[in-house]
């Protein structure tokens, strides 16, 4: 019973680390897709709102 709780705990930590790594990769990609004129973060490949007028 106790061993089962410990295994579940380690699985939980592994899942947290996996999602943390995914979030870190997403954040790095976001910093690379900033607008060159105003510096705001762009979402996807859509152009920055500052260029629409
Ligand atoms: Zn912009």
mmCIF file of the protein (N, C-alpha, C, O) and its ligand, coordinates in Angstrom:
data_MODEL
# 
_entry.id   MODEL 
# 
loop_
_entity.id 
_entity.type 
_entity.pdbx_number_of_molecules 
1 polymer     1 
2 non-polymer 1 
# 
_entity_poly.entity_id                      1 
_entity_poly.type                           'polypeptide(L)' 
_entity_poly.nstd_linkage                   no 
_entity_poly.nstd_monomer                   no 
_entity_poly.pdbx_seq_one_letter_code       
;(UNK)(UNK)(UNK)(UNK)(UNK)(UNK)(UNK)(UNK)(UNK)(UNK)(UNK)(UNK)(UNK)(UNK)(UNK)(UNK)
(UNK)(UNK)(UNK)(UNK)(UNK)(UNK)(UNK)(UNK)(UNK)(UNK)(UNK)(UNK)(UNK)(UNK)(UNK)(UNK)
(UNK)(UNK)(UNK)(UNK)(UNK)(UNK)(UNK)(UNK)(UNK)(UNK)(UNK)(UNK)(UNK)(UNK)(UNK)(UNK)
(UNK)(UNK)(UNK)(UNK)(UNK)
;
_entity_poly.pdbx_seq_one_letter_code_can   XXXXXXXXXXXXXXXXXXXXXXXXXXXXXXXXXXXXXXXXXXXXXXXXXXXXX 
_entity_poly.pdbx_strand_id                 A 
# 
loop_
_entity_poly_seq.entity_id 
_entity_poly_seq.num 
_entity_poly_seq.mon_id 
_entity_poly_seq.hetero 
1 1  UNK n 
1 2  UNK n 
1 3  UNK n 
1 4  UNK n 
1 5  UNK n 
1 6  UNK n 
1 7  UNK n 
1 8  UNK n 
1 9  UNK n 
1 10 UNK n 
1 11 UNK n 
1 12 UNK n 
1 13 UNK n 
1 14 UNK n 
1 15 UNK n 
1 16 UNK n 
1 17 UNK n 
1 18 UNK n 
1 19 UNK n 
1 20 UNK n 
1 21 UNK n 
1 22 UNK n 
1 23 UNK n 
1 24 UNK n 
1 25 UNK n 
1 26 UNK n 
1 27 UNK n 
1 28 UNK n 
1 29 UNK n 
1 30 UNK n 
1 31 UNK n 
1 32 UNK n 
1 33 UNK n 
1 34 UNK n 
1 35 UNK n 
1 36 UNK n 
1 37 UNK n 
1 38 UNK n 
1 39 UNK n 
1 40 UNK n 
1 41 UNK n 
1 42 UNK n 
1 43 UNK n 
1 44 UNK n 
1 45 UNK n 
1 46 UNK n 
1 47 UNK n 
1 48 UNK n 
1 49 UNK n 
1 50 UNK n 
1 51 UNK n 
1 52 UNK n 
1 53 UNK n 
# 
loop_
_struct_asym.id 
_struct_asym.entity_id 
A 1 
B 2 
# 
loop_
_chem_comp.id 
_chem_comp.type 
_chem_comp.mon_nstd_flag 
UNK 'L-peptide linking' . 
ZN  non-polymer         . 
# 
_pdbx_entity_nonpoly.entity_id   2 
_pdbx_entity_nonpoly.name        ? 
_pdbx_entity_nonpoly.comp_id     ZN 
# 
_pdbx_nonpoly_scheme.asym_id         B 
_pdbx_nonpoly_scheme.entity_id       2 
_pdbx_nonpoly_scheme.mon_id          ZN 
_pdbx_nonpoly_scheme.ndb_seq_num     1 
_pdbx_nonpoly_scheme.pdb_seq_num     101 
_pdbx_nonpoly_scheme.auth_seq_num    101 
_pdbx_nonpoly_scheme.pdb_mon_id      ZN 
_pdbx_nonpoly_scheme.auth_mon_id     ZN 
_pdbx_nonpoly_scheme.pdb_strand_id   A 
_pdbx_nonpoly_scheme.pdb_ins_code    . 
# 
loop_
_atom_site.group_PDB 
_atom_site.id 
_atom_site.type_symbol 
_atom_site.label_atom_id 
_atom_site.label_alt_id 
_atom_site.label_comp_id 
_atom_site.label_asym_id 
_atom_site.label_entity_id 
_atom_site.label_seq_id 
_atom_site.pdbx_PDB_ins_code 
_atom_site.Cartn_x 
_atom_site.Cartn_y 
_atom_site.Cartn_z 
_atom_site.occupancy 
_atom_site.B_iso_or_equiv 
_atom_site.pdbx_formal_charge 
_atom_site.auth_seq_id 
_atom_site.auth_comp_id 
_atom_site.auth_asym_id 
_atom_site.auth_atom_id 
_atom_site.pdbx_PDB_model_num 
ATOM   1   N  N  . UNK A 1 1  ? 0.845  -1.204 0.000   1.00 0.00 ? 1   UNK A N  1 
ATOM   2   C  CA . UNK A 1 1  ? 0.000  0.000  0.000   1.00 0.00 ? 1   UNK A CA 1 
ATOM   3   C  C  . UNK A 1 1  ? 0.879  1.253  0.000   1.00 0.00 ? 1   UNK A C  1 
ATOM   4   O  O  . UNK A 1 1  ? 0.684  2.162  -0.807  1.00 0.00 ? 1   UNK A O  1 
ATOM   5   N  N  . UNK A 1 2  ? 1.848  1.284  0.916   1.00 0.00 ? 2   UNK A N  1 
ATOM   6   C  CA . UNK A 1 2  ? 2.745  2.437  0.992   1.00 0.00 ? 2   UNK A CA 1 
ATOM   7   C  C  . UNK A 1 2  ? 3.604  2.534  -0.265  1.00 0.00 ? 2   UNK A C  1 
ATOM   8   O  O  . UNK A 1 2  ? 3.866  3.629  -0.764  1.00 0.00 ? 2   UNK A O  1 
ATOM   9   N  N  . UNK A 1 3  ? 4.041  1.379  -0.775  1.00 0.00 ? 3   UNK A N  1 
ATOM   10  C  CA . UNK A 1 3  ? 4.868  1.362  -1.983  1.00 0.00 ? 3   UNK A CA 1 
ATOM   11  C  C  . UNK A 1 3  ? 4.084  1.927  -3.172  1.00 0.00 ? 3   UNK A C  1 
ATOM   12  O  O  . UNK A 1 3  ? 4.637  2.621  -4.025  1.00 0.00 ? 3   UNK A O  1 
ATOM   13  N  N  . UNK A 1 4  ? 2.796  1.618  -3.207  1.00 0.00 ? 4   UNK A N  1 
ATOM   14  C  CA . UNK A 1 4  ? 1.947  2.108  -4.290  1.00 0.00 ? 4   UNK A CA 1 
ATOM   15  C  C  . UNK A 1 4  ? 1.854  3.640  -4.243  1.00 0.00 ? 4   UNK A C  1 
ATOM   16  O  O  . UNK A 1 4  ? 1.870  4.298  -5.283  1.00 0.00 ? 4   UNK A O  1 
ATOM   17  N  N  . UNK A 1 5  ? 1.757  4.200  -3.035  1.00 0.00 ? 5   UNK A N  1 
ATOM   18  C  CA . UNK A 1 5  ? 1.677  5.654  -2.871  1.00 0.00 ? 5   UNK A CA 1 
ATOM   19  C  C  . UNK A 1 5  ? 2.991  6.304  -3.328  1.00 0.00 ? 5   UNK A C  1 
ATOM   20  O  O  . UNK A 1 5  ? 2.985  7.354  -3.970  1.00 0.00 ? 5   UNK A O  1 
ATOM   21  N  N  . UNK A 1 6  ? 4.115  5.663  -2.987  1.00 0.00 ? 6   UNK A N  1 
ATOM   22  C  CA . UNK A 1 6  ? 5.429  6.206  -3.363  1.00 0.00 ? 6   UNK A CA 1 
ATOM   23  C  C  . UNK A 1 6  ? 5.579  6.188  -4.889  1.00 0.00 ? 6   UNK A C  1 
ATOM   24  O  O  . UNK A 1 6  ? 6.084  7.148  -5.472  1.00 0.00 ? 6   UNK A O  1 
ATOM   25  N  N  . UNK A 1 7  ? 5.143  5.100  -5.537  1.00 0.00 ? 7   UNK A N  1 
ATOM   26  C  CA . UNK A 1 7  ? 5.218  5.002  -7.004  1.00 0.00 ? 7   UNK A CA 1 
ATOM   27  C  C  . UNK A 1 7  ? 4.348  6.071  -7.645  1.00 0.00 ? 7   UNK A C  1 
ATOM   28  O  O  . UNK A 1 7  ? 4.768  6.716  -8.605  1.00 0.00 ? 7   UNK A O  1 
ATOM   29  N  N  . UNK A 1 8  ? 3.138  6.265  -7.125  1.00 0.00 ? 8   UNK A N  1 
ATOM   30  C  CA . UNK A 1 8  ? 2.249  7.293  -7.655  1.00 0.00 ? 8   UNK A CA 1 
ATOM   31  C  C  . UNK A 1 8  ? 2.871  8.674  -7.478  1.00 0.00 ? 8   UNK A C  1 
ATOM   32  O  O  . UNK A 1 8  ? 2.719  9.537  -8.343  1.00 0.00 ? 8   UNK A O  1 
ATOM   33  N  N  . UNK A 1 9  ? 3.567  8.890  -6.367  1.00 0.00 ? 9   UNK A N  1 
ATOM   34  C  CA . UNK A 1 9  ? 4.222  10.169 -6.104  1.00 0.00 ? 9   UNK A CA 1 
ATOM   35  C  C  . UNK A 1 9  ? 5.298  10.447 -7.143  1.00 0.00 ? 9   UNK A C  1 
ATOM   36  O  O  . UNK A 1 9  ? 5.411  11.566 -7.642  1.00 0.00 ? 9   UNK A O  1 
ATOM   37  N  N  . UNK A 1 10 ? 6.089  9.428  -7.470  1.00 0.00 ? 10  UNK A N  1 
ATOM   38  C  CA . UNK A 1 10 ? 7.154  9.610  -8.456  1.00 0.00 ? 10  UNK A CA 1 
ATOM   39  C  C  . UNK A 1 10 ? 6.580  9.834  -9.855  1.00 0.00 ? 10  UNK A C  1 
ATOM   40  O  O  . UNK A 1 10 ? 7.130  10.606 -10.641 1.00 0.00 ? 10  UNK A O  1 
ATOM   41  N  N  . UNK A 1 11 ? 5.488  9.165  -10.158 1.00 0.00 ? 11  UNK A N  1 
ATOM   42  C  CA . UNK A 1 11 ? 4.827  9.379  -11.454 1.00 0.00 ? 11  UNK A CA 1 
ATOM   43  C  C  . UNK A 1 11 ? 4.313  10.810 -11.540 1.00 0.00 ? 11  UNK A C  1 
ATOM   44  O  O  . UNK A 1 11 ? 4.410  11.452 -12.586 1.00 0.00 ? 11  UNK A O  1 
ATOM   45  N  N  . UNK A 1 12 ? 3.766  11.303 -10.433 1.00 0.00 ? 12  UNK A N  1 
ATOM   46  C  CA . UNK A 1 12 ? 3.250  12.671 -10.388 1.00 0.00 ? 12  UNK A CA 1 
ATOM   47  C  C  . UNK A 1 12 ? 4.379  13.675 -10.614 1.00 0.00 ? 12  UNK A C  1 
ATOM   48  O  O  . UNK A 1 12 ? 4.205  14.646 -11.350 1.00 0.00 ? 12  UNK A O  1 
ATOM   49  N  N  . UNK A 1 13 ? 5.528  13.450 -9.989  1.00 0.00 ? 13  UNK A N  1 
ATOM   50  C  CA . UNK A 1 13 ? 6.681  14.333 -10.157 1.00 0.00 ? 13  UNK A CA 1 
ATOM   51  C  C  . UNK A 1 13 ? 7.178  14.302 -11.606 1.00 0.00 ? 13  UNK A C  1 
ATOM   52  O  O  . UNK A 1 13 ? 7.549  15.337 -12.161 1.00 0.00 ? 13  UNK A O  1 
ATOM   53  N  N  . UNK A 1 14 ? 7.185  13.101 -12.217 1.00 0.00 ? 14  UNK A N  1 
ATOM   54  C  CA . UNK A 1 14 ? 7.638  12.965 -13.601 1.00 0.00 ? 14  UNK A CA 1 
ATOM   55  C  C  . UNK A 1 14 ? 6.712  13.722 -14.554 1.00 0.00 ? 14  UNK A C  1 
ATOM   56  O  O  . UNK A 1 14 ? 7.171  14.372 -15.492 1.00 0.00 ? 14  UNK A O  1 
ATOM   57  N  N  . UNK A 1 15 ? 5.404  13.630 -14.302 1.00 0.00 ? 15  UNK A N  1 
ATOM   58  C  CA . UNK A 1 15 ? 4.434  14.339 -15.153 1.00 0.00 ? 15  UNK A CA 1 
ATOM   59  C  C  . UNK A 1 15 ? 4.609  15.844 -14.991 1.00 0.00 ? 15  UNK A C  1 
ATOM   60  O  O  . UNK A 1 15 ? 4.539  16.590 -15.968 1.00 0.00 ? 15  UNK A O  1 
ATOM   61  N  N  . UNK A 1 16 ? 4.835  16.286 -13.764 1.00 0.00 ? 16  UNK A N  1 
ATOM   62  C  CA . UNK A 1 16 ? 5.052  17.713 -13.518 1.00 0.00 ? 16  UNK A CA 1 
ATOM   63  C  C  . UNK A 1 16 ? 6.297  18.200 -14.257 1.00 0.00 ? 16  UNK A C  1 
ATOM   64  O  O  . UNK A 1 16 ? 6.286  19.278 -14.852 1.00 0.00 ? 16  UNK A O  1 
ATOM   65  N  N  . UNK A 1 17 ? 7.367  17.408 -14.220 1.00 0.00 ? 17  UNK A N  1 
ATOM   66  C  CA . UNK A 1 17 ? 8.594  17.776 -14.916 1.00 0.00 ? 17  UNK A CA 1 
ATOM   67  C  C  . UNK A 1 17 ? 8.392  17.812 -16.415 1.00 0.00 ? 17  UNK A C  1 
ATOM   68  O  O  . UNK A 1 17 ? 8.939  18.678 -17.098 1.00 0.00 ? 17  UNK A O  1 
ATOM   69  N  N  . UNK A 1 18 ? 7.604  16.870 -16.938 1.00 0.00 ? 18  UNK A N  1 
ATOM   70  C  CA . UNK A 1 18 ? 7.341  16.812 -18.379 1.00 0.00 ? 18  UNK A CA 1 
ATOM   71  C  C  . UNK A 1 18 ? 6.590  18.061 -18.830 1.00 0.00 ? 18  UNK A C  1 
ATOM   72  O  O  . UNK A 1 18 ? 6.945  18.678 -19.835 1.00 0.00 ? 18  UNK A O  1 
ATOM   73  N  N  . UNK A 1 19 ? 5.546  18.433 -18.077 1.00 0.00 ? 19  UNK A N  1 
ATOM   74  C  CA . UNK A 1 19 ? 4.778  19.610 -18.458 1.00 0.00 ? 19  UNK A CA 1 
ATOM   75  C  C  . UNK A 1 19 ? 5.599  20.881 -18.239 1.00 0.00 ? 19  UNK A C  1 
ATOM   76  O  O  . UNK A 1 19 ? 5.461  21.851 -18.983 1.00 0.00 ? 19  UNK A O  1 
ATOM   77  N  N  . UNK A 1 20 ? 6.449  20.869 -17.220 1.00 0.00 ? 20  UNK A N  1 
ATOM   78  C  CA . UNK A 1 20 ? 7.313  22.029 -16.992 1.00 0.00 ? 20  UNK A CA 1 
ATOM   79  C  C  . UNK A 1 20 ? 8.267  22.232 -18.145 1.00 0.00 ? 20  UNK A C  1 
ATOM   80  O  O  . UNK A 1 20 ? 8.524  23.367 -18.545 1.00 0.00 ? 20  UNK A O  1 
ATOM   81  N  N  . UNK A 1 21 ? 8.801  21.138 -18.692 1.00 0.00 ? 21  UNK A N  1 
ATOM   82  C  CA . UNK A 1 21 ? 9.712  21.213 -19.824 1.00 0.00 ? 21  UNK A CA 1 
ATOM   83  C  C  . UNK A 1 21 ? 8.976  21.704 -21.076 1.00 0.00 ? 21  UNK A C  1 
ATOM   84  O  O  . UNK A 1 21 ? 9.502  22.505 -21.850 1.00 0.00 ? 21  UNK A O  1 
ATOM   85  N  N  . UNK A 1 22 ? 7.755  21.207 -21.254 1.00 0.00 ? 22  UNK A N  1 
ATOM   86  C  CA . UNK A 1 22 ? 6.950  21.648 -22.396 1.00 0.00 ? 22  UNK A CA 1 
ATOM   87  C  C  . UNK A 1 22 ? 6.673  23.143 -22.292 1.00 0.00 ? 22  UNK A C  1 
ATOM   88  O  O  . UNK A 1 22 ? 6.738  23.866 -23.287 1.00 0.00 ? 22  UNK A O  1 
ATOM   89  N  N  . UNK A 1 23 ? 6.364  23.600 -21.085 1.00 0.00 ? 23  UNK A N  1 
ATOM   90  C  CA . UNK A 1 23 ? 6.079  25.021 -20.882 1.00 0.00 ? 23  UNK A CA 1 
ATOM   91  C  C  . UNK A 1 23 ? 7.330  25.846 -21.158 1.00 0.00 ? 23  UNK A C  1 
ATOM   92  O  O  . UNK A 1 23 ? 7.253  26.937 -21.723 1.00 0.00 ? 23  UNK A O  1 
ATOM   93  N  N  . UNK A 1 24 ? 8.486  25.313 -20.753 1.00 0.00 ? 24  UNK A N  1 
ATOM   94  C  CA . UNK A 1 24 ? 9.729  26.035 -20.970 1.00 0.00 ? 24  UNK A CA 1 
ATOM   95  C  C  . UNK A 1 24 ? 10.036 26.140 -22.470 1.00 0.00 ? 24  UNK A C  1 
ATOM   96  O  O  . UNK A 1 24 ? 10.481 27.186 -22.943 1.00 0.00 ? 24  UNK A O  1 
ATOM   97  N  N  . UNK A 1 25 ? 9.797  25.050 -23.216 1.00 0.00 ? 25  UNK A N  1 
ATOM   98  C  CA . UNK A 1 25 ? 10.029 25.072 -24.659 1.00 0.00 ? 25  UNK A CA 1 
ATOM   99  C  C  . UNK A 1 25 ? 9.072  26.058 -25.328 1.00 0.00 ? 25  UNK A C  1 
ATOM   100 O  O  . UNK A 1 25 ? 9.467  26.799 -26.228 1.00 0.00 ? 25  UNK A O  1 
ATOM   101 N  N  . UNK A 1 26 ? 7.818  26.065 -24.888 1.00 0.00 ? 26  UNK A N  1 
ATOM   102 C  CA . UNK A 1 26 ? 6.836  26.995 -25.452 1.00 0.00 ? 26  UNK A CA 1 
ATOM   103 C  C  . UNK A 1 26 ? 7.231  28.437 -25.182 1.00 0.00 ? 26  UNK A C  1 
ATOM   104 O  O  . UNK A 1 26 ? 7.091  29.301 -26.047 1.00 0.00 ? 26  UNK A O  1 
ATOM   105 N  N  . UNK A 1 27 ? 7.730  28.693 -23.971 1.00 0.00 ? 27  UNK A N  1 
ATOM   106 C  CA . UNK A 1 27 ? 8.142  30.055 -23.632 1.00 0.00 ? 27  UNK A CA 1 
ATOM   107 C  C  . UNK A 1 27 ? 9.317  30.502 -24.479 1.00 0.00 ? 27  UNK A C  1 
ATOM   108 O  O  . UNK A 1 27 ? 9.381  31.658 -24.897 1.00 0.00 ? 27  UNK A O  1 
ATOM   109 N  N  . UNK A 1 28 ? 10.253 29.587 -24.735 1.00 0.00 ? 28  UNK A N  1 
ATOM   110 C  CA . UNK A 1 28 ? 11.409 29.928 -25.550 1.00 0.00 ? 28  UNK A CA 1 
ATOM   111 C  C  . UNK A 1 28 ? 10.965 30.249 -26.978 1.00 0.00 ? 28  UNK A C  1 
ATOM   112 O  O  . UNK A 1 28 ? 11.489 31.163 -27.614 1.00 0.00 ? 28  UNK A O  1 
ATOM   113 N  N  . UNK A 1 29 ? 9.986  29.478 -27.470 1.00 0.00 ? 29  UNK A N  1 
ATOM   114 C  CA . UNK A 1 29 ? 9.486  29.730 -28.820 1.00 0.00 ? 29  UNK A CA 1 
ATOM   115 C  C  . UNK A 1 29 ? 8.740  31.061 -28.876 1.00 0.00 ? 29  UNK A C  1 
ATOM   116 O  O  . UNK A 1 29 ? 8.765  31.748 -29.897 1.00 0.00 ? 29  UNK A O  1 
ATOM   117 N  N  . UNK A 1 30 ? 8.081  31.419 -27.784 1.00 0.00 ? 30  UNK A N  1 
ATOM   118 C  CA . UNK A 1 30 ? 7.360  32.690 -27.740 1.00 0.00 ? 30  UNK A CA 1 
ATOM   119 C  C  . UNK A 1 30 ? 8.338  33.858 -27.793 1.00 0.00 ? 30  UNK A C  1 
ATOM   120 O  O  . UNK A 1 30 ? 8.065  34.867 -28.444 1.00 0.00 ? 30  UNK A O  1 
ATOM   121 N  N  . UNK A 1 31 ? 9.466  33.730 -27.119 1.00 0.00 ? 31  UNK A N  1 
ATOM   122 C  CA . UNK A 1 31 ? 10.426 34.831 -27.096 1.00 0.00 ? 31  UNK A CA 1 
ATOM   123 C  C  . UNK A 1 31 ? 11.059 35.015 -28.467 1.00 0.00 ? 31  UNK A C  1 
ATOM   124 O  O  . UNK A 1 31 ? 11.531 36.105 -28.790 1.00 0.00 ? 31  UNK A O  1 
ATOM   125 N  N  . UNK A 1 32 ? 11.073 33.941 -29.289 1.00 0.00 ? 32  UNK A N  1 
ATOM   126 C  CA . UNK A 1 32 ? 11.661 34.049 -30.619 1.00 0.00 ? 32  UNK A CA 1 
ATOM   127 C  C  . UNK A 1 32 ? 10.672 34.634 -31.621 1.00 0.00 ? 32  UNK A C  1 
ATOM   128 O  O  . UNK A 1 32 ? 11.067 35.002 -32.727 1.00 0.00 ? 32  UNK A O  1 
ATOM   129 N  N  . UNK A 1 33 ? 9.395  34.727 -31.255 1.00 0.00 ? 33  UNK A N  1 
ATOM   130 C  CA . UNK A 1 33 ? 8.394  35.219 -32.186 1.00 0.00 ? 33  UNK A CA 1 
ATOM   131 C  C  . UNK A 1 33 ? 7.858  36.569 -31.722 1.00 0.00 ? 33  UNK A C  1 
ATOM   132 O  O  . UNK A 1 33 ? 6.663  36.844 -31.836 1.00 0.00 ? 33  UNK A O  1 
ATOM   133 N  N  . UNK A 1 34 ? 8.749  37.407 -31.198 1.00 0.00 ? 34  UNK A N  1 
ATOM   134 C  CA . UNK A 1 34 ? 8.334  38.744 -30.801 1.00 0.00 ? 34  UNK A CA 1 
ATOM   135 C  C  . UNK A 1 34 ? 8.365  39.680 -32.001 1.00 0.00 ? 34  UNK A C  1 
ATOM   136 O  O  . UNK A 1 34 ? 9.147  39.500 -32.934 1.00 0.00 ? 34  UNK A O  1 
ATOM   137 N  N  . UNK A 1 35 ? 7.507  40.670 -31.954 1.00 0.00 ? 35  UNK A N  1 
ATOM   138 C  CA . UNK A 1 35 ? 7.458  41.656 -33.031 1.00 0.00 ? 35  UNK A CA 1 
ATOM   139 C  C  . UNK A 1 35 ? 8.750  42.482 -33.005 1.00 0.00 ? 35  UNK A C  1 
ATOM   140 O  O  . UNK A 1 35 ? 9.246  42.856 -31.942 1.00 0.00 ? 35  UNK A O  1 
ATOM   141 N  N  . UNK A 1 36 ? 9.272  42.751 -34.184 1.00 0.00 ? 36  UNK A N  1 
ATOM   142 C  CA . UNK A 1 36 ? 10.538 43.478 -34.262 1.00 0.00 ? 36  UNK A CA 1 
ATOM   143 C  C  . UNK A 1 36 ? 10.349 44.981 -34.095 1.00 0.00 ? 36  UNK A C  1 
ATOM   144 O  O  . UNK A 1 36 ? 11.296 45.697 -33.771 1.00 0.00 ? 36  UNK A O  1 
ATOM   145 N  N  . UNK A 1 37 ? 9.132  45.454 -34.314 1.00 0.00 ? 37  UNK A N  1 
ATOM   146 C  CA . UNK A 1 37 ? 8.910  46.899 -34.234 1.00 0.00 ? 37  UNK A CA 1 
ATOM   147 C  C  . UNK A 1 37 ? 8.421  47.340 -32.859 1.00 0.00 ? 37  UNK A C  1 
ATOM   148 O  O  . UNK A 1 37 ? 8.829  48.392 -32.367 1.00 0.00 ? 37  UNK A O  1 
ATOM   149 N  N  . UNK A 1 38 ? 7.549  46.543 -32.232 1.00 0.00 ? 38  UNK A N  1 
ATOM   150 C  CA . UNK A 1 38 ? 7.008  46.977 -30.942 1.00 0.00 ? 38  UNK A CA 1 
ATOM   151 C  C  . UNK A 1 38 ? 7.432  46.048 -29.810 1.00 0.00 ? 38  UNK A C  1 
ATOM   152 O  O  . UNK A 1 38 ? 7.300  46.422 -28.645 1.00 0.00 ? 38  UNK A O  1 
ATOM   153 N  N  . UNK A 1 39 ? 7.945  44.830 -30.114 1.00 0.00 ? 39  UNK A N  1 
ATOM   154 C  CA . UNK A 1 39 ? 8.449  43.940 -29.081 1.00 0.00 ? 39  UNK A CA 1 
ATOM   155 C  C  . UNK A 1 39 ? 7.385  43.112 -28.402 1.00 0.00 ? 39  UNK A C  1 
ATOM   156 O  O  . UNK A 1 39 ? 7.685  42.404 -27.441 1.00 0.00 ? 39  UNK A O  1 
ATOM   157 N  N  . UNK A 1 40 ? 6.147  43.175 -28.870 1.00 0.00 ? 40  UNK A N  1 
ATOM   158 C  CA . UNK A 1 40 ? 5.097  42.376 -28.247 1.00 0.00 ? 40  UNK A CA 1 
ATOM   159 C  C  . UNK A 1 40 ? 5.145  40.941 -28.755 1.00 0.00 ? 40  UNK A C  1 
ATOM   160 O  O  . UNK A 1 40 ? 5.646  40.669 -29.846 1.00 0.00 ? 40  UNK A O  1 
ATOM   161 N  N  . UNK A 1 41 ? 4.614  40.027 -27.941 1.00 0.00 ? 41  UNK A N  1 
ATOM   162 C  CA . UNK A 1 41 ? 4.591  38.617 -28.321 1.00 0.00 ? 41  UNK A CA 1 
ATOM   163 C  C  . UNK A 1 41 ? 3.515  38.379 -29.362 1.00 0.00 ? 41  UNK A C  1 
ATOM   164 O  O  . UNK A 1 41 ? 2.378  38.824 -29.204 1.00 0.00 ? 41  UNK A O  1 
ATOM   165 N  N  . UNK A 1 42 ? 3.873  37.677 -30.427 1.00 0.00 ? 42  UNK A N  1 
ATOM   166 C  CA . UNK A 1 42 ? 2.897  37.312 -31.444 1.00 0.00 ? 42  UNK A CA 1 
ATOM   167 C  C  . UNK A 1 42 ? 2.402  35.899 -31.176 1.00 0.00 ? 42  UNK A C  1 
ATOM   168 O  O  . UNK A 1 42 ? 3.169  35.044 -30.733 1.00 0.00 ? 42  UNK A O  1 
ATOM   169 N  N  . UNK A 1 43 ? 1.141  35.654 -31.438 1.00 0.00 ? 43  UNK A N  1 
ATOM   170 C  CA . UNK A 1 43 ? 0.550  34.332 -31.224 1.00 0.00 ? 43  UNK A CA 1 
ATOM   171 C  C  . UNK A 1 43 ? 0.475  33.636 -32.566 1.00 0.00 ? 43  UNK A C  1 
ATOM   172 O  O  . UNK A 1 43 ? -0.210 34.113 -33.471 1.00 0.00 ? 43  UNK A O  1 
ATOM   173 N  N  . UNK A 1 44 ? 1.176  32.501 -32.713 1.00 0.00 ? 44  UNK A N  1 
ATOM   174 C  CA . UNK A 1 44 ? 1.177  31.751 -33.978 1.00 0.00 ? 44  UNK A CA 1 
ATOM   175 C  C  . UNK A 1 44 ? 1.938  32.498 -35.044 1.00 0.00 ? 44  UNK A C  1 
ATOM   176 O  O  . UNK A 1 44 ? 2.980  33.094 -34.770 1.00 0.00 ? 44  UNK A O  1 
ATOM   177 N  N  . UNK A 1 45 ? 1.420  32.470 -36.271 1.00 0.00 ? 45  UNK A N  1 
ATOM   178 C  CA . UNK A 1 45 ? 2.112  33.126 -37.380 1.00 0.00 ? 45  UNK A CA 1 
ATOM   179 C  C  . UNK A 1 45 ? 1.355  34.374 -37.849 1.00 0.00 ? 45  UNK A C  1 
ATOM   180 O  O  . UNK A 1 45 ? 1.671  34.949 -38.890 1.00 0.00 ? 45  UNK A O  1 
ATOM   181 N  N  . UNK A 1 46 ? 0.363  34.777 -37.074 1.00 0.00 ? 46  UNK A N  1 
ATOM   182 C  CA . UNK A 1 46 ? -0.395 35.967 -37.459 1.00 0.00 ? 46  UNK A CA 1 
ATOM   183 C  C  . UNK A 1 46 ? 0.466  37.214 -37.264 1.00 0.00 ? 46  UNK A C  1 
ATOM   184 O  O  . UNK A 1 46 ? 1.276  37.271 -36.339 1.00 0.00 ? 46  UNK A O  1 
ATOM   185 N  N  . UNK A 1 47 ? 0.295  38.200 -38.123 1.00 0.00 ? 47  UNK A N  1 
ATOM   186 C  CA . UNK A 1 47 ? 1.084  39.415 -37.994 1.00 0.00 ? 47  UNK A CA 1 
ATOM   187 C  C  . UNK A 1 47 ? 0.699  40.207 -36.751 1.00 0.00 ? 47  UNK A C  1 
ATOM   188 O  O  . UNK A 1 47 ? -0.395 40.049 -36.209 1.00 0.00 ? 47  UNK A O  1 
ATOM   189 N  N  . UNK A 1 48 ? 1.604  41.045 -36.319 1.00 0.00 ? 48  UNK A N  1 
ATOM   190 C  CA . UNK A 1 48 ? 1.389  41.833 -35.107 1.00 0.00 ? 48  UNK A CA 1 
ATOM   191 C  C  . UNK A 1 48 ? 0.267  42.855 -35.341 1.00 0.00 ? 48  UNK A C  1 
ATOM   192 O  O  . UNK A 1 48 ? 0.149  43.393 -36.442 1.00 0.00 ? 48  UNK A O  1 
ATOM   193 N  N  . UNK A 1 49 ? -0.541 43.123 -34.338 1.00 0.00 ? 49  UNK A N  1 
ATOM   194 C  CA . UNK A 1 49 ? -1.629 44.117 -34.509 1.00 0.00 ? 49  UNK A CA 1 
ATOM   195 C  C  . UNK A 1 49 ? -1.108 45.519 -34.798 1.00 0.00 ? 49  UNK A C  1 
ATOM   196 O  O  . UNK A 1 49 ? -1.841 46.350 -35.334 1.00 0.00 ? 49  UNK A O  1 
ATOM   197 N  N  . UNK A 1 50 ? 0.152  45.796 -34.449 1.00 0.00 ? 50  UNK A N  1 
ATOM   198 C  CA . UNK A 1 50 ? 0.667  47.150 -34.663 1.00 0.00 ? 50  UNK A CA 1 
ATOM   199 C  C  . UNK A 1 50 ? 0.890  47.423 -36.145 1.00 0.00 ? 50  UNK A C  1 
ATOM   200 O  O  . UNK A 1 50 ? 1.035  48.581 -36.539 1.00 0.00 ? 50  UNK A O  1 
ATOM   201 N  N  . UNK A 1 51 ? 0.922  46.371 -36.983 1.00 0.00 ? 51  UNK A N  1 
ATOM   202 C  CA . UNK A 1 51 ? 1.147  46.562 -38.417 1.00 0.00 ? 51  UNK A CA 1 
ATOM   203 C  C  . UNK A 1 51 ? -0.167 46.686 -39.179 1.00 0.00 ? 51  UNK A C  1 
ATOM   204 O  O  . UNK A 1 51 ? -0.180 47.009 -40.366 1.00 0.00 ? 51  UNK A O  1 
ATOM   205 N  N  . UNK A 1 52 ? -1.267 46.427 -38.483 1.00 0.00 ? 52  UNK A N  1 
ATOM   206 C  CA . UNK A 1 52 ? -2.565 46.505 -39.169 1.00 0.00 ? 52  UNK A CA 1 
ATOM   207 C  C  . UNK A 1 52 ? -3.061 47.940 -39.216 1.00 0.00 ? 52  UNK A C  1 
ATOM   208 O  O  . UNK A 1 52 ? -3.957 48.250 -40.001 1.00 0.00 ? 52  UNK A O  1 
ATOM   209 N  N  . UNK A 1 53 ? -2.531 48.781 -38.435 1.00 0.00 ? 53  UNK A N  1 
ATOM   210 C  CA . UNK A 1 53 ? -2.962 50.165 -38.465 1.00 0.00 ? 53  UNK A CA 1 
ATOM   211 C  C  . UNK A 1 53 ? -3.252 50.590 -37.062 1.00 0.00 ? 53  UNK A C  1 
ATOM   212 O  O  . UNK A 1 53 ? -3.638 51.736 -36.831 1.00 0.00 ? 53  UNK A O  1 
HETATM 213 ZN ZN . ZN  B 2 .  ? 4.249  44.952 -33.327 1.00 0.00 ? 101 ZN  A ZN 1 
# 
